[in-house]
C-alpha cells in the first residue's frame, strides 16, 4: 500500500480500494461491496452513500480480483448468435432482469452464428471463472463441448429442447413448430407448399425438417420447393427469394418462411408484383416479431416465447448455481400460432 497525494491509502497501483470507499461512506467493506453489486438487501440510503463515495474517490470494481479472492466471479456468461435479431435482444433483457437484482453481472458474447467464434468465446469467458453459462442451442464444436464439460460450471441451453441429451434446457421443439406450420397451411387447402430458410443455423434446419416431415405425411412434399441459403436473414432477402419462387413455380400457393423478416419481405414483393396474399399465395412467418402484426396484409406467424425463455433459463441457472437438484432438466415452453390475414 502507498499514500496518494490526497492522503488516501491506496494500492501500489495508486487506485482507491474498497476499504477506502467503505470508510468514506461510513459502512463496512461487506456492505460497500453489496451496495456496489446492486444487492437489494442493502438499504437504499446506505447504498446511495456508497455510490457517492465510490464516485468521489474514482473507485472501479476489479472483477478479476474479486474472482481470484472467491474462486469464482459474480459474472454470468451468455452467448447468443446475434445482437441485431430482436429475438435475442428480448431474451437478453429477461436474463438481465433476473440476474441484476442478485448482484450478478451479465457478460454477453455474440457468436455471429459461427461455431468457431462460439468456441473462442467459451474459452475466453471460462478464464473469468463465471458462476454459470447460458448457451443458445446444442450445435457447437467438439472442443467447445470438452471445455464446458471439464469446467464444472453450470450450463443451461436455450431456444431448443432435447429430452434425450441429459442437459438442462429451456425452449420449445423447433421440429414441432415446423410441423405446425405445414399442418396449418394444408388445413387452409394449400397443396404446393414451399419452405424458405436463411442463415441455416441448427434451429432453422430443424424447423425445415418438421415442415418437410409433415408434408411427407400428407403426400405433398416437393424438394424443388425447399429453398435454403446461408445468407443472412433480412427483409431484402425475403423480397428476392419470394420473387424467384413465384417465377420458377407459378403454381405455388403457400410459403413458410423460417424467420419473420423474410416473410415481411415477401409481403412487400407481393405488393410490387401484384400478387394477392393470401388469395393466390398464403405466407406464414416465424417468431412473430412486433412489426408482423402491422404488415399489409397482417402476417400470420408462429410466436416464440423468447422473453419467457430468457427468464426461465436464468432462474434454472440460479438454481443450479445454488446446488439444487432440479426435478425437470427440460422445460418446454411451447409456441403459439398467430393467425392473421396472410394465411
N, C-alpha and C positions, 0 to 999 in steps of 0.2 A: 504494500500500500504506500501511497505517497500523498503529499499535501498539495492541492492546487493553489493557484494564485488567489482564489477566493476564500482559501482557508478550509475548503471541504476536503475530507479524506476520501481519496479515490483509489481505484485500482492503478496498477502501474501503467495502464493504458491512458490514464487521465480521465476516463469516463466515470460518471457518477454511478453509485451502486444502489441496489435495492434497499440496503440498510439505511443509506442516507435519505432516500425517499421516505422510508418509514419514520425516521427521526423527524424529518421536516414536517410530516403530516401528523405526528403525534400518535402513531399506531404501531403495532408490532409488525415485524417483517412478514409474518404469515398473512396478516390482514392486508398489508400492502400488496402482496403477491396475488391474493384472491381478488382484490379490487381491480388490479390491472388486467386480470384474466376475465373480468366481467362476471364473476360468480355471484348470483343473486343473493346469497346468504349474507353478504356484506351490506350493512345499512347504507342507503344512498348518501347520507351526509358524510360518512367516513370515506366512501368511495370517491365522492367529489373532492375531498381534501387530498386524497392520494393522487388523483389525476392532476390536480393543480400543482402538487409538489413535483410530480414527475415532469410536468410541462415546464415548470420554472427551472428545474435542475437540468433539463435536457436528457432525462433518463430514457433509454430504449431497452426493452426486454431482449435478452440474449437467449433465443430458443435453444441454441446448441449447448450452452452452459446448463440450461435447465434440464435438457435431456441427459447430459453427462452426469448430473448430480442425482437424477432419479432413475437412471437406467432406461428411461423412455421419455418421449416428449409429450406435449399437450396438443399434438397435431394429429389430424385425420387426413390421410391422403385419399383423394378422389380422382379417378381417371375416366374421362369421357372422350368420345371420338370427335366431338365438335363443340365449339363455343359459339358458333353462329346459328346453330339449329335451336329453335325455340323449345323443342322437346327437352333438350339437356339443360337449358337455362332454367326452366321451371323445376326440374329435378334438383339442380344445384341449390336453388333458392330454398327448397324444402329441407335439404340436408343442412344447410347453414342455419336455418331456423331451429333445428333440433340441437345442433352441436354448440352453437354460440352461447346459449344460456348456461351451458355446463362448463364453460371456460375452455372449450376446445376450439382450436383454430383449424380451418379447412384449407388444405393445400390442394389446389386444383391443377390437374395435368390434362393437356389436350393431345391425344394420340394421332389426330388427323386421319383416323381410320387405318392407321398403319400398325401392324403387329410389331414391327421392329422399333418404331418410335415408342410404343407402349412398353416394350421390354426395357428400353433405355430409361424411361420414366420410373418404372418399378425399381430398377437397380439404383437410380439416384435417390429416390424417395426413401428406400429402405435405409440409406445412410443416415437419415434424420431420425430413425427409430420411431416411426409413427405408432400411435396407440392402436390404430386399425386402418384398414384399407377398404375402399368401396370401388368396385370394378364394373365395367359395362360388358355384359355378355360373357360367353365362355370361350371364345376363339382367341387364342394367344400362342406365342411360340413355346416350344418345349422348355427353353431356357428360362422363360418368364415363369412357367409353372414350377420349375425347380426352385427358383428364387423365392416364390411365395410359400411353397411347402416347407422349405428349410428355415424360413424366417420365424415361424412360430407366431406370427402376428395374425390376429383375427381378420378374416376377409368375408365380405358379403358381395354377392354378384347381383347386378340389377338388370332390368328390362326383359330378360328371358328367364324361363324356368326349365329345370331338368331334374325331375324326381329321382332319376337313376344315377346322378352324378355324385351324390354324397356331399354336396356343397350347400352352404347357406345362400339362398337366392330369393329375390323378390321381383315379381314381374307378372307376365302372362304368357300364354302359349302363342308364339308367332305363327306356328303351323295352323292352329285352330282359327286364328284371326284370318289367315288367308283362305281357309276353307269357308268361313262365314261369308267372306266377300263373294266367292263363287256361288254359293248357295243362294245368296240374295239376288244376284243378277239372273241366275237361272229361274228363280221364282218369279222374276219380272218378265219372263218369257224370252230372255235373250239366249241366243244359240251360238253366235260367232263372237267368242269372248277372248280378249287379249289381256296379258299381264305385262306391265312395264315397270322395270326395276332399274334403279341407278345406284352408283357408288358400290353396290354389291358387297356390303358388309354381311356378316352371317345372318343377322336378323332379317334383312331384306330377302335373302335367298330362302330362308325358312318360310316367309310369307308366300313367296312364289311357289314353294313346294306344297304348301297347304292348298293353294289355289289350284295347282295342277292336279293334285290327288282328287279333289272334289269334282273337277271337270272330267277326269278319267272315269270316276264312278258313274257320272251322268252320261258318259259316252260322247262328250263334247270337246275333248281336248285336241287342239291342233298346235303342234310345236312351232309352226310358222307364225303363230300369233303370240309368241313369247319373246319379248324384247328386253335384253339385259345389256347394260352398258356400265363400264367402270367410271364413267364421267360423274362429276359432282351433281347432285340432285338440285335443280333450280327451276324456276318458272320458265325461263327461256328454253331450257332443255325439254320441258314438257310441251311447249309450243312445237318445237322441232320434231319430236317423236310422234306427236299426235298427227301432224301433217303427213309424215312419212307413212304411218299406219293406214290412214284413210286413203292415201294414194295407191298403196300396194294392195289393200284389201277393201274394195268398195262395199263388200257385203258385211263388214264389221258392224256389230250392233251393241257392243259393250266392252268397256275397258276398266280394269282395276289397276290403279297406279300405286306403287309401293310407298309413295310419300305425297302429302297434300300439295306441296309446291309444284310437283309435276302435274297433278290433276288441275290445279289452278291455271297453269299454263295452257293445258288442253282446252279449258273453257274459253280462254281468250282467243286461241287459234280457231276454235269452232265459230266464234263470232265473226272473225275475219273471213272464214271460208263459207259462211252462210249455212253451216251445218246446225240443225236444230237438236238441242240437248234438252230432254232425253228422247224426244220423238224418234230421232234417227239413231243416236248412239247414247247409251247410258254411261255416265262417268262416275266412278267411285274412287275416293281417296283414302288415305291412311294417316292417322294421328289426330285428325280434326284440329288443325291449327286455327287460331282465332279468326283469321280472315275468311275462312272457308264458309262460315255462316252468312257472309255478306257478298259472296260472289254472285254473278249473274250467268246462269241460274245459281241458286244456293247449292253448295256442294255437299252431297252425301259423303260421309266419311266414317271410318272406324275410329272412335275416340279411345285414346290410350290414357291410363291413369298415371301420368308422369309425375305429378306433384305427390300423389299418394305413394308411388314407388320410392321416391326420394325420402319421404318421411319414414315409411316402414323400414326401409333398408338402414337408415340411420339409427332407428330405435333398435333394430336387430343387432347392429354392430355394437351399440352401447351395452346391450345385454351380454354379448359375447366378451366384450372387454371387461365386464364385471364378473366374469367367471361363471355365468349362468348356463345351465343346460336347457336348451330350448326344446319344447315338445314337438315343434314342427320346423324342419330345415327349409321347407319350401312354402312360400306364401304366394298363392296365385290370386292376383287382384282382378283378373278378368279384363274385359274390354266392352265397349258399347257401340252398336251400330246406330249411327245418327242419320236418320232418313230425311232427306231434303229433296229439292226439286230436280237435281241432276240425274236421279235414277227413278 
